[in-house]
Amino acid sequence: MTENDVKQLIITIVKPLVANPNVVDVAIKRDTHFLNFNLAVAPEDVGRVIGKHGRVAQAIRTLIYSVRLADTSLRVRLNIMDD
């Protein structure tokens, strides 16, 4: 998979969960060990993405963390941005 494939996967998973799907945005940032995918949603949708006791966020992370990128040895990390 490529970085854009992972980005599209995150968007595909998150859009049905939120009330404002047009606000969903994923920014990619490289680190020394990780490829960070920073997920931004509308402020009223943050709770929907995190879920009760973080269960929804953990389920999304489980799917995303299982992805291995073909062109790099960096690990994937999903950050839910809460402004």
PDB file with SEQRES, HELIX, SHEET and CRYST1 records, atoms N, CA, C and O in Angstrom:
SEQRES   1 A   83  MET THR GLU ASN ASP VAL LYS GLN LEU ILE ILE THR ILE          
SEQRES   2 A   83  VAL LYS PRO LEU VAL ALA ASN PRO ASN VAL VAL ASP VAL          
SEQRES   3 A   83  ALA ILE LYS ARG ASP THR HIS PHE LEU ASN PHE ASN LEU          
SEQRES   4 A   83  ALA VAL ALA PRO GLU ASP VAL GLY ARG VAL ILE GLY LYS          
SEQRES   5 A   83  HIS GLY ARG VAL ALA GLN ALA ILE ARG THR LEU ILE TYR          
SEQRES   6 A   83  SER VAL ARG LEU ALA ASP THR SER LEU ARG VAL ARG LEU          
SEQRES   7 A   83  ASN ILE MET ASP ASP                                          
HELIX    1 AA1 GLU A    3  VAL A   14  1                                  12    
HELIX    2 AA2 LYS A   15  LEU A   17  5                                   3    
HELIX    3 AA3 PRO A   21  VAL A   23  5                                   3    
HELIX    4 AA4 PRO A   43  ASP A   45  5                                   3    
HELIX    5 AA5 VAL A   46  ILE A   50  1                                   5    
HELIX    6 AA6 LYS A   52  GLY A   54  5                                   3    
HELIX    7 AA7 ARG A   55  TYR A   65  1                                  11    
SHEET    1 AA1 3 ASP A  25  ARG A  30  0                                        
SHEET    2 AA1 3 PHE A  34  ALA A  40 -1                                        
SHEET    3 AA1 3 ARG A  75  MET A  81  1                                        
CRYST1    1.000    1.000    1.000  90.00  90.00  90.00 P 1           1          
ATOM      1  N   MET A   1       0.831  -1.185   0.000  1.00  0.00           N  
ATOM      2  CA  MET A   1       0.000   0.000   0.000  1.00  0.00           C  
ATOM      3  C   MET A   1       0.874   1.245   0.000  1.00  0.00           C  
ATOM      4  O   MET A   1       2.007   1.222   0.479  1.00  0.00           O  
ATOM      5  N   THR A   2       0.348   2.302  -0.528  1.00  0.00           N  
ATOM      6  CA  THR A   2       1.054   3.573  -0.525  1.00  0.00           C  
ATOM      7  C   THR A   2       0.458   4.486   0.554  1.00  0.00           C  
ATOM      8  O   THR A   2      -0.562   4.166   1.165  1.00  0.00           O  
ATOM      9  N   GLU A   3       1.111   5.616   0.770  1.00  0.00           N  
ATOM     10  CA  GLU A   3       0.631   6.585   1.758  1.00  0.00           C  
ATOM     11  C   GLU A   3      -0.776   7.065   1.405  1.00  0.00           C  
ATOM     12  O   GLU A   3      -1.628   7.207   2.283  1.00  0.00           O  
ATOM     13  N   ASN A   4      -1.012   7.309   0.134  1.00  0.00           N  
ATOM     14  CA  ASN A   4      -2.335   7.786  -0.288  1.00  0.00           C  
ATOM     15  C   ASN A   4      -3.407   6.723  -0.110  1.00  0.00           C  
ATOM     16  O   ASN A   4      -4.561   7.048   0.168  1.00  0.00           O  
ATOM     17  N   ASP A   5      -3.039   5.457  -0.268  1.00  0.00           N  
ATOM     18  CA  ASP A   5      -3.990   4.371  -0.035  1.00  0.00           C  
ATOM     19  C   ASP A   5      -4.413   4.331   1.434  1.00  0.00           C  
ATOM     20  O   ASP A   5      -5.591   4.153   1.744  1.00  0.00           O  
ATOM     21  N   VAL A   6      -3.446   4.499   2.330  1.00  0.00           N  
ATOM     22  CA  VAL A   6      -3.746   4.498   3.765  1.00  0.00           C  
ATOM     23  C   VAL A   6      -4.602   5.715   4.118  1.00  0.00           C  
ATOM     24  O   VAL A   6      -5.549   5.606   4.896  1.00  0.00           O  
ATOM     25  N   LYS A   7      -4.269   6.859   3.551  1.00  0.00           N  
ATOM     26  CA  LYS A   7      -5.051   8.080   3.780  1.00  0.00           C  
ATOM     27  C   LYS A   7      -6.494   7.868   3.333  1.00  0.00           C  
ATOM     28  O   LYS A   7      -7.428   8.227   4.049  1.00  0.00           O  
ATOM     29  N   GLN A   8      -6.673   7.293   2.165  1.00  0.00           N  
ATOM     30  CA  GLN A   8      -8.021   7.042   1.651  1.00  0.00           C  
ATOM     31  C   GLN A   8      -8.751   6.015   2.515  1.00  0.00           C  
ATOM     32  O   GLN A   8      -9.960   6.132   2.712  1.00  0.00           O  
ATOM     33  N   LEU A   9      -8.046   5.020   3.030  1.00  0.00           N  
ATOM     34  CA  LEU A   9      -8.647   4.028   3.914  1.00  0.00           C  
ATOM     35  C   LEU A   9      -9.170   4.693   5.188  1.00  0.00           C  
ATOM     36  O   LEU A   9     -10.281   4.398   5.628  1.00  0.00           O  
ATOM     37  N   ILE A  10      -8.382   5.580   5.777  1.00  0.00           N  
ATOM     38  CA  ILE A  10      -8.807   6.294   6.984  1.00  0.00           C  
ATOM     39  C   ILE A  10     -10.055   7.122   6.699  1.00  0.00           C  
ATOM     40  O   ILE A  10     -11.012   7.100   7.474  1.00  0.00           O  
ATOM     41  N   ILE A  11     -10.044   7.847   5.594  1.00  0.00           N  
ATOM     42  CA  ILE A  11     -11.198   8.680   5.236  1.00  0.00           C  
ATOM     43  C   ILE A  11     -12.434   7.810   5.010  1.00  0.00           C  
ATOM     44  O   ILE A  11     -13.531   8.171   5.436  1.00  0.00           O  
ATOM     45  N   THR A  12     -12.265   6.682   4.351  1.00  0.00           N  
ATOM     46  CA  THR A  12     -13.382   5.770   4.076  1.00  0.00           C  
ATOM     47  C   THR A  12     -13.976   5.212   5.371  1.00  0.00           C  
ATOM     48  O   THR A  12     -15.189   5.023   5.463  1.00  0.00           O  
ATOM     49  N   ILE A  13     -13.142   4.951   6.355  1.00  0.00           N  
ATOM     50  CA  ILE A  13     -13.621   4.428   7.637  1.00  0.00           C  
ATOM     51  C   ILE A  13     -14.315   5.512   8.442  1.00  0.00           C  
ATOM     52  O   ILE A  13     -15.348   5.249   9.059  1.00  0.00           O  
ATOM     53  N   VAL A  14     -13.777   6.716   8.452  1.00  0.00           N  
ATOM     54  CA  VAL A  14     -14.245   7.768   9.353  1.00  0.00           C  
ATOM     55  C   VAL A  14     -15.480   8.503   8.836  1.00  0.00           C  
ATOM     56  O   VAL A  14     -16.346   8.864   9.633  1.00  0.00           O  
ATOM     57  N   LYS A  15     -15.586   8.731   7.543  1.00  0.00           N  
ATOM     58  CA  LYS A  15     -16.693   9.533   7.003  1.00  0.00           C  
ATOM     59  C   LYS A  15     -18.082   9.034   7.415  1.00  0.00           C  
ATOM     60  O   LYS A  15     -18.923   9.865   7.756  1.00  0.00           O  
ATOM     61  N   PRO A  16     -18.371   7.738   7.404  1.00  0.00           N  
ATOM     62  CA  PRO A  16     -19.712   7.300   7.827  1.00  0.00           C  
ATOM     63  C   PRO A  16     -19.978   7.487   9.329  1.00  0.00           C  
ATOM     64  O   PRO A  16     -21.130   7.451   9.760  1.00  0.00           O  
ATOM     65  N   LEU A  17     -18.937   7.683  10.112  1.00  0.00           N  
ATOM     66  CA  LEU A  17     -19.094   7.814  11.562  1.00  0.00           C  
ATOM     67  C   LEU A  17     -19.464   9.220  12.007  1.00  0.00           C  
ATOM     68  O   LEU A  17     -20.039   9.391  13.082  1.00  0.00           O  
ATOM     69  N   VAL A  18     -19.150  10.221  11.212  1.00  0.00           N  
ATOM     70  CA  VAL A  18     -19.285  11.611  11.639  1.00  0.00           C  
ATOM     71  C   VAL A  18     -20.532  12.273  11.047  1.00  0.00           C  
ATOM     72  O   VAL A  18     -21.091  11.814  10.051  1.00  0.00           O  
ATOM     73  N   ALA A  19     -20.949  13.371  11.696  1.00  0.00           N  
ATOM     74  CA  ALA A  19     -22.103  14.124  11.215  1.00  0.00           C  
ATOM     75  C   ALA A  19     -21.724  15.078  10.083  1.00  0.00           C  
ATOM     76  O   ALA A  19     -22.565  15.418   9.252  1.00  0.00           O  
ATOM     77  N   ASN A  20     -20.465  15.510  10.048  1.00  0.00           N  
ATOM     78  CA  ASN A  20     -19.976  16.435   9.021  1.00  0.00           C  
ATOM     79  C   ASN A  20     -18.864  15.769   8.212  1.00  0.00           C  
ATOM     80  O   ASN A  20     -17.689  16.052   8.447  1.00  0.00           O  
ATOM     81  N   PRO A  21     -19.203  14.893   7.269  1.00  0.00           N  
ATOM     82  CA  PRO A  21     -18.159  14.172   6.531  1.00  0.00           C  
ATOM     83  C   PRO A  21     -17.315  15.054   5.619  1.00  0.00           C  
ATOM     84  O   PRO A  21     -16.204  14.669   5.254  1.00  0.00           O  
ATOM     85  N   ASN A  22     -17.817  16.225   5.246  1.00  0.00           N  
ATOM     86  CA  ASN A  22     -17.032  17.095   4.369  1.00  0.00           C  
ATOM     87  C   ASN A  22     -15.901  17.807   5.104  1.00  0.00           C  
ATOM     88  O   ASN A  22     -15.049  18.422   4.463  1.00  0.00           O  
ATOM     89  N   VAL A  23     -15.873  17.740   6.430  1.00  0.00           N  
ATOM     90  CA  VAL A  23     -14.827  18.384   7.228  1.00  0.00           C  
ATOM     91  C   VAL A  23     -13.668  17.425   7.502  1.00  0.00           C  
ATOM     92  O   VAL A  23     -12.608  17.870   7.943  1.00  0.00           O  
ATOM     93  N   VAL A  24     -13.832  16.143   7.258  1.00  0.00           N  
ATOM     94  CA  VAL A  24     -12.799  15.143   7.549  1.00  0.00           C  
ATOM     95  C   VAL A  24     -11.558  15.420   6.698  1.00  0.00           C  
ATOM     96  O   VAL A  24     -11.643  15.576   5.480  1.00  0.00           O  
ATOM     97  N   ASP A  25     -10.401  15.478   7.371  1.00  0.00           N  
ATOM     98  CA  ASP A  25      -9.140  15.739   6.683  1.00  0.00           C  
ATOM     99  C   ASP A  25      -8.044  14.903   7.329  1.00  0.00           C  
ATOM    100  O   ASP A  25      -8.013  14.730   8.548  1.00  0.00           O  
ATOM    101  N   VAL A  26      -7.155  14.394   6.504  1.00  0.00           N  
ATOM    102  CA  VAL A  26      -6.021  13.609   6.995  1.00  0.00           C  
ATOM    103  C   VAL A  26      -4.746  14.225   6.439  1.00  0.00           C  
ATOM    104  O   VAL A  26      -4.572  14.337   5.225  1.00  0.00           O  
ATOM    105  N   ALA A  27      -3.855  14.624   7.347  1.00  0.00           N  
ATOM    106  CA  ALA A  27      -2.557  15.177   6.959  1.00  0.00           C  
ATOM    107  C   ALA A  27      -1.485  14.141   7.274  1.00  0.00           C  
ATOM    108  O   ALA A  27      -1.553  13.458   8.296  1.00  0.00           O  
ATOM    109  N   ILE A  28      -0.503  14.030   6.399  1.00  0.00           N  
ATOM    110  CA  ILE A  28       0.565  13.050   6.561  1.00  0.00           C  
ATOM    111  C   ILE A  28       1.839  13.778   6.979  1.00  0.00           C  
ATOM    112  O   ILE A  28       2.228  14.777   6.374  1.00  0.00           O  
ATOM    113  N   LYS A  29       2.478  13.259   8.025  1.00  0.00           N  
ATOM    114  CA  LYS A  29       3.722  13.854   8.502  1.00  0.00           C  
ATOM    115  C   LYS A  29       4.723  12.739   8.817  1.00  0.00           C  
ATOM    116  O   LYS A  29       4.414  11.799   9.548  1.00  0.00           O  
ATOM    117  N   ARG A  30       5.917  12.860   8.257  1.00  0.00           N  
ATOM    118  CA  ARG A  30       6.959  11.851   8.493  1.00  0.00           C  
ATOM    119  C   ARG A  30       7.758  12.179   9.745  1.00  0.00           C  
ATOM    120  O   ARG A  30       7.945  13.343  10.101  1.00  0.00           O  
ATOM    121  N   ASP A  31       8.215  11.143  10.391  1.00  0.00           N  
ATOM    122  CA  ASP A  31       8.971  11.214  11.627  1.00  0.00           C  
ATOM    123  C   ASP A  31      10.161  10.275  11.433  1.00  0.00           C  
ATOM    124  O   ASP A  31      10.261   9.640  10.383  1.00  0.00           O  
ATOM    125  N   THR A  32      11.053  10.165  12.393  1.00  0.00           N  
ATOM    126  CA  THR A  32      12.194   9.263  12.224  1.00  0.00           C  
ATOM    127  C   THR A  32      11.780   7.796  12.199  1.00  0.00           C  
ATOM    128  O   THR A  32      12.380   6.997  11.480  1.00  0.00           O  
ATOM    129  N   HIS A  33      10.755   7.433  12.979  1.00  0.00           N  
ATOM    130  CA  HIS A  33      10.322   6.040  13.058  1.00  0.00           C  
ATOM    131  C   HIS A  33       8.902   5.800  12.554  1.00  0.00           C  
ATOM    132  O   HIS A  33       8.521   4.662  12.279  1.00  0.00           O  
ATOM    133  N   PHE A  34       8.123   6.872  12.436  1.00  0.00           N  
ATOM    134  CA  PHE A  34       6.708   6.711  12.127  1.00  0.00           C  
ATOM    135  C   PHE A  34       6.286   7.562  10.941  1.00  0.00           C  
ATOM    136  O   PHE A  34       6.900   8.578  10.616  1.00  0.00           O  
ATOM    137  N   LEU A  35       5.232   7.114  10.321  1.00  0.00           N  
ATOM    138  CA  LEU A  35       4.514   7.897   9.324  1.00  0.00           C  
ATOM    139  C   LEU A  35       3.195   8.260   9.999  1.00  0.00           C  
ATOM    140  O   LEU A  35       2.304   7.420  10.130  1.00  0.00           O  
ATOM    141  N   ASN A  36       3.078   9.512  10.425  1.00  0.00           N  
ATOM    142  CA  ASN A  36       1.928   9.972  11.198  1.00  0.00           C  
ATOM    143  C   ASN A  36       0.809  10.429  10.276  1.00  0.00           C  
ATOM    144  O   ASN A  36       1.017  11.236   9.371  1.00  0.00           O  
ATOM    145  N   PHE A  37      -0.380   9.896  10.525  1.00  0.00           N  
ATOM    146  CA  PHE A  37      -1.574  10.333   9.831  1.00  0.00           C  
ATOM    147  C   PHE A  37      -2.398  11.101  10.855  1.00  0.00           C  
ATOM    148  O   PHE A  37      -2.950  10.511  11.783  1.00  0.00           O  
ATOM    149  N   ASN A  38      -2.479  12.421  10.684  1.00  0.00           N  
ATOM    150  CA  ASN A  38      -3.196  13.284  11.614  1.00  0.00           C  
ATOM    151  C   ASN A  38      -4.614  13.494  11.111  1.00  0.00           C  
ATOM    152  O   ASN A  38      -4.837  14.160  10.099  1.00  0.00           O  
ATOM    153  N   LEU A  39      -5.561  12.921  11.827  1.00  0.00           N  
ATOM    154  CA  LEU A  39      -6.971  12.977  11.452  1.00  0.00           C  
ATOM    155  C   LEU A  39      -7.629  14.171  12.117  1.00  0.00           C  
ATOM    156  O   LEU A  39      -7.591  14.300  13.341  1.00  0.00           O  
ATOM    157  N   ALA A  40      -8.232  15.045  11.324  1.00  0.00           N  
ATOM    158  CA  ALA A  40      -8.965  16.197  11.838  1.00  0.00           C  
ATOM    159  C   ALA A  40     -10.425  16.080  11.420  1.00  0.00           C  
ATOM    160  O   ALA A  40     -10.740  15.853  10.252  1.00  0.00           O  
ATOM    161  N   VAL A  41     -11.309  16.239  12.403  1.00  0.00           N  
ATOM    162  CA  VAL A  41     -12.750  16.225  12.146  1.00  0.00           C  
ATOM    163  C   VAL A  41     -13.348  17.458  12.824  1.00  0.00           C  
ATOM    164  O   VAL A  41     -12.656  18.161  13.561  1.00  0.00           O  
ATOM    165  N   ALA A  42     -14.621  17.716  12.577  1.00  0.00           N  
ATOM    166  CA  ALA A  42     -15.307  18.828  13.230  1.00  0.00           C  
ATOM    167  C   ALA A  42     -15.287  18.611  14.750  1.00  0.00           C  
ATOM    168  O   ALA A  42     -15.333  17.469  15.208  1.00  0.00           O  
ATOM    169  N   PRO A  43     -15.220  19.693  15.532  1.00  0.00           N  
ATOM    170  CA  PRO A  43     -15.150  19.551  17.001  1.00  0.00           C  
ATOM    171  C   PRO A  43     -16.280  18.708  17.601  1.00  0.00           C  
ATOM    172  O   PRO A  43     -16.067  17.984  18.574  1.00  0.00           O  
ATOM    173  N   GLU A  44     -17.469  18.800  17.026  1.00  0.00           N  
ATOM    174  CA  GLU A  44     -18.580  18.011  17.573  1.00  0.00           C  
ATOM    175  C   GLU A  44     -18.501  16.536  17.174  1.00  0.00           C  
ATOM    176  O   GLU A  44     -19.250  15.716  17.706  1.00  0.00           O  
ATOM    177  N   ASP A  45     -17.614  16.190  16.254  1.00  0.00           N  
ATOM    178  CA  ASP A  45     -17.471  14.797  15.808  1.00  0.00           C  
ATOM    179  C   ASP A  45     -16.307  14.053  16.470  1.00  0.00           C  
ATOM    180  O   ASP A  45     -16.148  12.850  16.263  1.00  0.00           O  
ATOM    181  N   VAL A  46     -15.508  14.743  17.250  1.00  0.00           N  
ATOM    182  CA  VAL A  46     -14.350  14.092  17.871  1.00  0.00           C  
ATOM    183  C   VAL A  46     -14.797  12.937  18.761  1.00  0.00           C  
ATOM    184  O   VAL A  46     -14.194  11.864  18.735  1.00  0.00           O  
ATOM    185  N   GLY A  47     -15.839  13.147  19.539  1.00  0.00           N  
ATOM    186  CA  GLY A  47     -16.353  12.093  20.415  1.00  0.00           C  
ATOM    187  C   GLY A  47     -16.864  10.886  19.653  1.00  0.00           C  
ATOM    188  O   GLY A  47     -16.746   9.754  20.123  1.00  0.00           O  
ATOM    189  N   ARG A  48     -17.430  11.120  18.485  1.00  0.00           N  
ATOM    190  CA  ARG A  48     -17.918  10.009  17.661  1.00  0.00           C  
ATOM    191  C   ARG A  48     -16.768   9.161  17.139  1.00  0.00           C  
ATOM    192  O   ARG A  48     -16.881   7.938  17.051  1.00  0.00           O  
ATOM    193  N   VAL A  49     -15.664   9.810  16.794  1.00  0.00           N  
ATOM    194  CA  VAL A  49     -14.510   9.078  16.264  1.00  0.00           C  
ATOM    195  C   VAL A  49     -13.783   8.337  17.389  1.00  0.00           C  
ATOM    196  O   VAL A  49     -13.274   7.235  17.182  1.00  0.00           O  
ATOM    197  N   ILE A  50     -13.736   8.939  18.570  1.00  0.00           N  
ATOM    198  CA  ILE A  50     -13.059   8.290  19.696  1.00  0.00           C  
ATOM    199  C   ILE A  50     -13.933   7.177  20.280  1.00  0.00           C  
ATOM    200  O   ILE A  50     -13.434   6.092  20.577  1.00  0.00           O  
ATOM    201  N   GLY A  51     -15.226   7.438  20.444  1.00  0.00           N  
ATOM    202  CA  GLY A  51     -16.145   6.422  20.966  1.00  0.00           C  
ATOM    203  C   GLY A  51     -16.071   6.298  22.472  1.00  0.00           C  
ATOM    204  O   GLY A  51     -15.214   6.900  23.119  1.00  0.00           O  
ATOM    205  N   LYS A  52     -16.979   5.509  23.021  1.00  0.00           N  
ATOM    206  CA  LYS A  52     -16.992   5.289  24.466  1.00  0.00           C  
ATOM    207  C   LYS A  52     -15.750   4.511  24.879  1.00  0.00           C  
ATOM    208  O   LYS A  52     -15.442   3.450  24.334  1.00  0.00           O  
ATOM    209  N   HIS A  53     -15.059   5.062  25.842  1.00  0.00           N  
ATOM    210  CA  HIS A  53     -13.833   4.465  26.361  1.00  0.00           C  
ATOM    211  C   HIS A  53     -12.782   4.249  25.273  1.00  0.00           C  
ATOM    212  O   HIS A  53     -11.895   3.409  25.423  1.00  0.00           O  
ATOM    213  N   GLY A  54     -12.878   5.002  24.184  1.00  0.00           N  
ATOM    214  CA  GLY A  54     -11.892   4.924  23.113  1.00  0.00           C  
ATOM    215  C   GLY A  54     -11.983   3.690  22.242  1.00  0.00           C  
ATOM    216  O   GLY A  54     -11.032   3.362  21.533  1.00  0.00           O  
ATOM    217  N   ARG A  55     -13.096   3.009  22.282  1.00  0.00           N  
ATOM    218  CA  ARG A  55     -13.229   1.744  21.552  1.00  0.00           C  
ATOM    219  C   ARG A  55     -13.237   1.927  20.037  1.00  0.00           C  
ATOM    220  O   ARG A  55     -12.637   1.128  19.317  1.00  0.00           O  
ATOM    221  N   VAL A  56     -13.904   2.961  19.547  1.00  0.00           N  
ATOM    222  CA  VAL A  56     -13.948   3.191  18.101  1.00  0.00           C  
ATOM    223  C   VAL A  56     -12.557   3.559  17.598  1.00  0.00           C  
ATOM    224  O   VAL A  56     -12.099   3.036  16.583  1.00  0.00           O  
ATOM    225  N   ALA A  57     -11.883   4.468  18.317  1.00  0.00           N  
ATOM    226  CA  ALA A  57     -10.529   4.872  17.930  1.00  0.00           C  
ATOM    227  C   ALA A  57      -9.584   3.675  17.946  1.00  0.00           C  
ATOM    228  O   ALA A  57      -8.742   3.533  17.059  1.00  0.00           O  
ATOM    229  N   GLN A  58      -9.721   2.827  18.940  1.00  0.00           N  
ATOM    230  CA  GLN A  58      -8.857   1.648  19.024  1.00  0.00           C  
ATOM    231  C   GLN A  58      -9.120   0.689  17.868  1.00  0.00           C  
ATOM    232  O   GLN A  58      -8.183   0.097  17.332  1.00  0.00           O  
ATOM    233  N   ALA A  59     -10.368   0.534  17.483  1.00  0.00           N  
ATOM    234  CA  ALA A  59     -10.695  -0.344  16.355  1.00  0.00           C  
ATOM    235  C   ALA A  59     -10.114   0.208  15.052  1.00  0.00           C  
ATOM    236  O   ALA A  59      -9.579  -0.545  14.238  1.00  0.00           O  
ATOM    237  N   ILE A  60     -10.223   1.519  14.858  1.00  0.00           N  
ATOM    238  CA  ILE A  60      -9.652   2.142  13.657  1.00  0.00           C  
ATOM    239  C   ILE A  60      -8.138   1.968  13.659  1.00  0.00           C  
ATOM    240  O   ILE A  60      -7.548   1.614  12.638  1.00  0.00           O  
ATOM    241  N   ARG A  61      -7.511   2.216  14.803  1.00  0.00           N  
ATOM    242  CA  ARG A  61      -6.049   2.076  14.903  1.00  0.00           C  
ATOM    243  C   ARG A  61      -5.612   0.639  14.644  1.00  0.00           C  
ATOM    244  O   ARG A  61      -4.575   0.417  14.019  1.00  0.00           O  
ATOM    245  N   THR A  62      -6.372  -0.329  15.108  1.00  0.00           N  
ATOM    246  CA  THR A  62      -6.023  -1.730  14.867  1.00  0.00           C  
ATOM    247  C   THR A  62      -5.953  -2.013  13.376  1.00  0.00           C  
ATOM    248  O   THR A  62      -5.034  -2.687  12.912  1.00  0.00           O  
ATOM    249  N   LEU A  63      -6.913  -1.505  12.628  1.00  0.00           N  
ATOM    250  CA  LEU A  63      -6.903  -1.694  11.174  1.00  0.00           C  
ATOM    251  C   LEU A  63      -5.729  -0.965  10.520  1.00  0.00           C  
ATOM    252  O   LEU A  63      -5.037  -1.525   9.670  1.00  0.00           O  
ATOM    253  N   ILE A  64      -5.515   0.271  10.918  1.00  0.00           N  
ATOM    254  CA  ILE A  64      -4.479   1.092  10.296  1.00  0.00           C  
ATOM    255  C   ILE A  64      -3.082   0.585  10.650  1.00  0.00           C  
ATOM    256  O   ILE A  64      -2.196   0.574   9.796  1.00  0.00           O  
ATOM    257  N   TYR A  65      -2.880   0.168  11.892  1.00  0.00           N  
ATOM    258  CA  TYR A  65      -1.547  -0.286  12.306  1.00  0.00           C  
ATOM    259  C   TYR A  65      -1.145  -1.599  11.646  1.00  0.00           C  
ATOM    260  O   TYR A  65       0.038  -1.936  11.612  1.00  0.00           O  
ATOM    261  N   SER A  66      -2.100  -2.334  11.130  1.00  0.00           N  
ATOM    262  CA  SER A  66      -1.767  -3.596  10.466  1.00  0.00           C  
ATOM    263  C   SER A  66      -1.229  -3.377   9.055  1.00  0.00           C  
ATOM    264  O   SER A  66      -0.742  -4.314   8.423  1.00  0.00           O  
ATOM    265  N   VAL A  67      -1.316  -2.150   8.563  1.00  0.00           N  
ATOM    266  CA  VAL A  67      -0.874  -1.827   7.211  1.00  0.00           C  
ATOM    267  C   VAL A  67       0.644  -1.693   7.177  1.00  0.00           C  
ATOM    268  O   VAL A  67       1.242  -1.066   8.052  1.00  0.00           O  
ATOM    269  N   ARG A  68       1.250  -2.278   6.174  1.00  0.00           N  
ATOM    270  CA  ARG A  68       2.683  -2.113   5.937  1.00  0.00           C  
ATOM    271  C   ARG A  68       2.846  -1.428   4.599  1.00  0.00           C  
ATOM    272  O   ARG A  68       2.268  -1.840   3.593  1.00  0.00           O  
ATOM    273  N   LEU A  69       3.636  -0.386   4.605  1.00  0.00           N  
ATOM    274  CA  LEU A  69       3.861   0.369   3.376  1.00  0.00           C  
ATOM    275  C   LEU A  69       4.961  -0.294   2.561  1.00  0.00           C  
ATOM    276  O   LEU A  69       5.963  -0.754   3.109  1.00  0.00           O  
ATOM    277  N   ALA A  70       4.768  -0.339   1.273  1.00  0.00           N  
ATOM    278  CA  ALA A  70       5.686  -1.043   0.381  1.00  0.00           C  
ATOM    279  C   ALA A  70       7.011  -0.316   0.209  1.00  0.00           C  
ATOM    280  O   ALA A  70       8.048  -0.962   0.060  1.00  0.00           O  
ATOM    281  N   ASP A  71       7.001   1.004   0.226  1.00  0.00           N  
ATOM    282  CA  ASP A  71       8.200   1.767  -0.120  1.00  0.00           C  
ATOM    283  C   ASP A  71       9.027   2.230   1.069  1.00  0.00           C  
ATOM    284  O   ASP A  71      10.042   2.898   0.875  1.00  0.00           O  
ATOM    285  N   THR A  72       8.630   1.899   2.294  1.00  0.00           N  
ATOM    286  CA  THR A  72       9.362   2.382   3.457  1.00  0.00           C  
ATOM    287  C   THR A  72       9.251   1.397   4.614  1.00  0.00           C  
ATOM    288  O   THR A  72       8.357   0.551   4.643  1.00  0.00           O  
ATOM    289  N   SER A  73      10.166   1.519   5.559  1.00  0.00           N  
ATOM    290  CA  SER A  73      10.120   0.665   6.744  1.00  0.00           C  
ATOM    291  C   SER A  73       9.493   1.391   7.931  1.00  0.00           C  
ATOM    292  O   SER A  73       9.478   0.863   9.043  1.00  0.00           O  
ATOM    293  N   LEU A  74       8.977   2.596   7.703  1.00  0.00           N  
ATOM    294  CA  LEU A  74       8.339   3.357   8.768  1.00  0.00           C  
ATOM    295  C   LEU A  74       7.042   2.687   9.204  1.00  0.00           C  
ATOM    296  O   LEU A  74       6.327   2.093   8.396  1.00  0.00           O  
ATOM    297  N   ARG A  75       6.754   2.794  10.497  1.00  0.00           N  
ATOM    298  CA  ARG A  75       5.495   2.271  11.015  1.00  0.00           C  
ATOM    299  C   ARG A  75       4.425   3.344  10.903  1.00  0.00           C  
ATOM    300  O   ARG A  75       4.730   4.536  10.871  1.00  0.00           O  
ATOM    301  N   VAL A  76       3.190   2.923  10.844  1.00  0.00           N  
ATOM    302  CA  VAL A  76       2.069   3.833  10.673  1.00  0.00           C  
ATOM    303  C   VAL A  76       1.502   4.190  12.049  1.00  0.00           C  
ATOM    304  O   VAL A  76       1.381   3.332  12.924  1.00  0.00           O  
ATOM    305  N   ARG A  77       1.156   5.475  12.228  1.00  0.00           N  
ATOM    306  CA  ARG A  77       0.553   5.944  13.471  1.00  0.00           C  
ATOM    307  C   ARG A  77      -0.617   6.858  13.116  1.00  0.00           C  
ATOM    308  O   ARG A  77      -0.507   7.699  12.224  1.00  0.00           O  
ATOM    309  N   LEU A  78      -1.737   6.688  13.819  1.00  0.00           N  
ATOM    310  CA  LEU A  78      -2.919   7.525  13.615  1.00  0.00           C  
ATOM    311  C   LEU A  78      -3.100   8.431  14.815  1.00  0.00           C  
ATOM    312  O   LEU A  78      -3.214   7.951  15.943  1.00  0.00           O  
ATOM    313  N   ASN A  79      -3.128   9.740  14.585  1.00  0.00           N  
ATOM    314  CA  ASN A  79      -3.362  10.739  15.625  1.00  0.00           C  
ATOM    315  C   ASN A  79      -4.689  11.419  15.360  1.00  0.00           C  
ATOM    316  O   ASN A  79      -4.924  11.911  14.257  1.00  0.00           O  
ATOM    317  N   ILE A  80      -5.558  11.453  16.355  1.00  0.00           N  
ATOM    318  CA  ILE A  80      -6.827  12.161  16.224  1.00  0.00           C  
ATOM    319  C   ILE A  80      -6.622  13.541  16.811  1.00  0.00           C  
ATOM    320  O   ILE A  80      -6.394  13.688  18.012  1.00  0.00           O  
ATOM    321  N   MET A  81      -6.704  14.555  15.957  1.00  0.00           N  
ATOM    322  CA  MET A  81      -6.430  15.915  16.373  1.00  0.00           C  
ATOM    323  C   MET A  81      -7.650  16.512  17.047  1.00  0.00           C  
ATOM    324  O   MET A  81      -8.753  16.492  16.501  1.00  0.00           O  
ATOM    325  N   ASP A  82      -7.437  17.045  18.244  1.00  0.00           N  
ATOM    326  CA  ASP A  82      -8.501  17.669  19.021  1.00  0.00           C  
ATOM    327  C   ASP A  82      -8.116  19.108  19.292  1.00  0.00           C  
ATOM    328  O   ASP A  82      -7.308  19.392  20.177  1.00  0.00           O  
ATOM    329  N   ASP A  83      -8.704  20.021  18.519  1.00  0.00           N  
ATOM    330  CA  ASP A  83      -8.336  21.435  18.663  1.00  0.00           C  
ATOM    331  C   ASP A  83      -9.129  22.125  19.732  1.00  0.00           C  
ATOM    332  O   ASP A  83      -8.934  23.317  19.972  1.00  0.00           O  
TER     333      ASP A  83                                                      
END                                                                             
